[in-house]
Amino acid sequence: MEICIEKLPNKNVEKITPKMVRRLLGIDNKEIADLCRQISLIPKKDTNGQTYFSKEDVDVLKRIKRLHAASRSQESAKIVQYPIAEKKPETAPVTIQRDSREVLAAMANLENKLLNKISQVIDEKLDGMDEVVVELIRCKTENESLRQKINDLNKEIYNLKTETNSYTPVGFNFYRKRPHNMYQ
């Protein structure tokens, strides 16, 4: 048997290939896709682009497959045990209610796990956002102070150029300062 489970280097998650899932559950790819679609489970992809499932995903798929098998066997049992002419036994509603409660409990458990997993992923994504916002504010403040400094330096350059242009050469490396006229 091939080894289809490996540990991912960056996380402690087992990587189970679709081939291994087929062997574990005894179903084909179409049935795996149907189960995944029913519970809104999206298989993950590794860095090489290969599809894989986590151990939790496979456990959920097993439970859903068992629930489907149980509901199918109940439906076939109803057909075989309850012909139209006969009366239904009084114990049947109790077992159906118990099984439906189990299905509801399993679905509620699945919903809670999915919500927890989604909120965990969102929290991981948002963890760094506070630091990014603070860094952006700091950069914006720094940009504004640098822009003000550039404006001040441009004013100083303008004043120095007008001051330099107010000198005219007289000869022998002597210069005479003209009076500064603002309207020239």
ZIDAZI-V665661 format. One record per backbone hydrogen bond with DSSP energy under -0.5 kcal/mol. NH is the residue of the N-H (numbers start at 1). CO is the residue of the C=O. E is the energy in kcal/mol with one decimal. If there is no record, write none. Layout:
# ZIDAZI-V665661
nh: {NH;NH}
co: {CO;CO}
e: {E;E}
This chain:
# ZIDAZI-V665661
nh: {4;6;8;13;15;16;16;17;17;21;22;23;24;25;26;27;32;33;34;35;36;37;38;39;40;41;42;43;44;46;49;52;53;58;59;60;61;62;63;64;65;66;67;68;69;70;71;72;73;74;75;76;77;78;79;80;81;82;83;86;92;95;96;97;98;99;100;101;102;103;104;105;106;107;108;109;110;111;112;113;114;115;116;117;118;119;120;121;122;123;124;125;126;127;128;129;130;132;133;134;135;136;137;138;139;140;141;142;143;144;145;146;147;148;149;150;151;152;153;154;155;156;157;158;159;160;161;162;163;164;165;166;166;167;168;170;171;174;176;178;178;182;184}
co: {2;15;13;11;6;14;53;4;15;17;18;19;20;21;22;22;28;29;30;31;32;33;34;35;37;36;40;41;52;50;46;44;16;54;55;56;57;58;59;60;61;62;63;64;65;66;67;68;69;70;71;72;73;74;75;76;77;78;81;83;89;91;92;93;94;95;96;97;98;99;100;101;102;103;104;105;106;107;108;109;110;111;112;113;114;115;116;117;118;119;120;121;122;123;124;126;126;128;129;130;131;132;133;134;135;136;137;138;139;140;141;142;143;144;145;146;147;148;149;150;151;152;153;154;155;156;157;158;159;160;161;162;163;164;176;174;174;171;168;166;176;180;181}
e: {-0.8;-0.9;-1.6;-1.1;-2.0;-0.7;-2.9;-0.7;-0.5;-1.9;-2.6;-1.9;-2.7;-2.7;-1.9;-0.9;-2.0;-2.7;-2.3;-2.7;-2.6;-2.4;-2.2;-1.7;-0.7;-2.7;-0.6;-0.6;-1.8;-2.2;-1.9;-2.5;-2.9;-2.0;-2.3;-2.4;-2.4;-2.4;-2.3;-2.5;-2.4;-2.6;-2.6;-2.5;-2.5;-2.7;-2.5;-2.4;-2.4;-2.1;-2.1;-2.5;-2.2;-2.3;-1.9;-2.3;-3.3;-2.0;-0.6;-0.6;-0.8;-1.7;-2.4;-2.8;-2.4;-2.7;-2.8;-2.4;-2.2;-2.4;-2.7;-3.0;-2.7;-2.7;-2.6;-2.6;-2.6;-2.8;-2.5;-2.4;-2.7;-2.7;-2.6;-2.6;-2.8;-2.8;-2.2;-2.3;-2.5;-2.6;-2.4;-2.1;-2.2;-1.4;-0.5;-1.0;-0.7;-1.9;-2.5;-2.3;-2.3;-2.5;-2.3;-2.3;-2.5;-2.5;-2.3;-2.4;-2.6;-2.2;-2.2;-2.4;-2.4;-2.1;-2.1;-2.3;-2.2;-2.3;-2.4;-2.5;-2.0;-2.2;-2.6;-2.3;-2.4;-2.6;-2.4;-2.4;-2.2;-2.6;-2.6;-0.8;-0.6;-1.3;-2.8;-3.2;-1.2;-1.4;-2.9;-3.5;-0.5;-0.6;-1.1}
